[in-house]
């Protein structure tokens, strides 16, 4: 028996886990309540490896790509030392953003008070603070997000205790070998306004029911909507 969740009873969540013939879909509250989405974000997304970009998008030292990740402003930076990192792009002083969009820089200088950080996130200069008590530039660095590169994908994880990504997918290495993912490059990016709960998209790809409608001539031939009949 599962426990009650904000907006969901234990009975509602139990019904979802039953065998196919008895199971029910999630109730509407699972798709619209902010409390549920916040819990999913904290327990799932911020503890999972998330693909952010490809290595070729930050190919040269100094290349950066800024974005928001789960409500947190971050940037991917190809450091002058050759390392690719994901880090905060919020200045440690008054929380202004030190980078927007993409480009190439040796320094990330805050537009508010001109604090300057290198490509590893280390604070190099804080104007007019020379001699300030209990303050030292070497002690200040933009918060780093755990970063891993797999087959050319740059992944990040907010959970410092999460298991490394690569060992979890070793069984897929042979399958993906023929696709040569590591040699691929981004040619064009498309952005879609997705004004719906993430579970709607996941559930759509988990099932093949829609293949009998919109995909009769394509996907239905390979991924059948109908369950195969039991052998006699």
Secondary structure, 3 states (H helix, E strand, C coil): CCCCECCECHHHHHHHCCCCCCCCCCCCHHHHCHHHHHHHHHHCHHHCCEEEEEHHHHCCCCEEEEEEECCEEEEEEECCCCCEEEEECECCCCCCECCCCEEECCCEECCCCCCEECCCCEEEECCCCCCCCCCCHHHCECCEEEEEEECCEEEEECCCCCCCCHHHHHHHHHHHHCCCHHHCCCCCCCCCCCCCCHHHHHHHHHCCHHHHCCCCCCHHHHCCCCCCCCCC
